[in-house]
Amino acid sequence: MSLGNIKTYPNNSRVAKAQIAAAYNGLTFDVENCEIAAIKTPEYLAKFPMGKVPLFESEKVNLFESSAIAYYAAVQKEDTTLLGATAVEKALVMQYIFFAENELVANISNWMLPLMNIYPYMKPNVDAATEKTKRALDVLNKVLLDKTYLVGESVTLADIAVVTAISNAFKLLLDKPLRDQYKNVTRYFTTLIGKEHFKTYLPEADKLCETPLKYVAPKKEKKETKKQEAAPKKEKKQEAAQDDIPKPAPKPKSKLDLLPPSKFIMDEWKRMYSNNDSDVAMKWFWENHDAEGYSLWKVDYKYNDELTLVFMSNNLIGGFFARLEMARKYAFGSLVVCGENNNNTISGYFLIRGQEVPFEVYDAADYGSYNFVKIEPSQYEEKKDEIYKYMAWENEGFADGKIFK
Ligand SMILES: N[C@@H](CCC(=O)N[C@@H](CS)C(=O)NCC(=O)O)C(=O)O
């Protein structure tokens, strides 16, 4: 018997959750694939104000939230075993339904969807979501050490919620080395998806991930990042138009090599900085600085409010610097993390050959995550103290930092 109609996009694991629960009670849903736009009409929004799928329509009730739809299926049979036998079991089933939704689905989505270019890609968010997913999987792994099912001795809605929640991760994110870190979860997952109703509604779940998703920047986004640069824009756009053709190796010569010679020798500055106290180094810096040949830039990470652990913020700087390899000859920078875990910022200063942010810098994948604001020579006096603190790592709240040299 069908309980009613579910509207969704195809292969939605949230719908599988409801369908599996229904199947255990000998019930079904009529499932209709639809465009999201089709449920944003006034008629649908009146019934389903969230305007999200899956949605469930029936004569008795209209429901949104997939766990509620699954619960509705589970609760249909009076003697169902899906919801736990005792008060304790019932509470545990609820615990895992919420755990699946809040700790698994939410974090797996924030890890997976940016890699699929469905959500905007921001590396710190993806890194944080990855860590949060791993934390939850770790917990699950411990819980499942000596259990076949999460609650009691047979399948409950807890298992249905958790297995459907992790199905996309097993398909797209968790390759063999990662699965090996969560052996109990993997054993549990493969056992459950081998069961009849899981097999019916998660037919592809046994295709475990071989190569995990990796972020590939969409071409358009790359071009936008480069919008900030004035002079070399046209040339870059033409290159970008041919993006499908494998790119030739980058030209060895930089435009920066064609600038008039400068009295300020970058290598000498880097040696000064590395081998002397900040007082000596900065004195040398200002005595030798060539404001025509080089420019100074205040750099601020754009998504400071999304940073989490200090060491992760510092790793982020490390990642940016690693991708600035081409700029090593032409730039020097100090970026620092100030603050504490879950409340920190990344900022600093860069010294760059020429008067613009050059290709060698703006081509780095993470450049778009930073604001580069030029400090004009007229501002040097007022900024000297701040620049000193960034170079000497004496900023208030300094927690960690990296030097690009
Ligand atoms: N917690 C909800 C999440 C539903 C949800 O986020 N649906 C997305 C697709 S996966 C959606 O319809 N988004 C359309 C929108 O945000 O307008 C559930 O489990 O049903």
The ligand as a Tripos MOL2 file, in Angstrom:
@<TRIPOS>MOLECULE
LIG
   20    19     1     0     0
SMALL
NO_CHARGES

@<TRIPOS>ATOM
      1 N1         16.5630   18.4770    6.3240 N.3       1 LIG1
      2 C1         15.8840   18.4140    5.0590 C.3       1 LIG1
      3 C2         16.8240   18.8920    3.9740 C.3       1 LIG1
      4 C3         16.1390   19.0460    2.6330 C.3       1 LIG1
      5 C4         17.0150   19.7790    1.6410 C.2       1 LIG1
      6 O1         17.9700   20.4820    2.0130 O.2       1 LIG1
      7 N2         16.6680   19.7010    0.3600 N.am      1 LIG1
      8 C5         17.4280   20.3890   -0.6640 C.3       1 LIG1
      9 C6         17.8760   19.4110   -1.6980 C.3       1 LIG1
     10 S1         18.9830   18.2550   -0.9920 S.3       1 LIG1
     11 C7         16.5030   21.3750   -1.3760 C.2       1 LIG1
     12 O2         15.3940   21.0580   -1.7150 O.2       1 LIG1
     13 N3         16.9630   22.5940   -1.6000 N.am      1 LIG1
     14 C8         16.2300   23.6000   -2.3140 C.3       1 LIG1
     15 C9         16.3460   24.9390   -1.6450 C.2       1 LIG1
     16 O3         17.1380   25.0970   -0.7170 O.co2     1 LIG1
     17 O4         15.6430   25.8350   -2.1070 O.co2     1 LIG1
     18 C10        15.4020   17.0010    4.8050 C.2       1 LIG1
     19 O5         16.0050   16.0590    5.3320 O.co2     1 LIG1
     20 O6         14.3970   16.8120    4.1170 O.co2     1 LIG1
@<TRIPOS>BOND
     1     1     2 1
     2     2     3 1
     3     2    18 1
     4     3     4 1
     5     4     5 1
     6     5     6 2
     7     5     7 1
     8     7     8 1
     9     8     9 1
    10     8    11 1
    11     9    10 1
    12    11    12 2
    13    11    13 1
    14    13    14 1
    15    14    15 1
    16    15    16 2
    17    15    17 1
    18    18    19 2
    19    18    20 1
@<TRIPOS>SUBSTRUCTURE
     1 LIG1         1 GROUP 0 **** ****
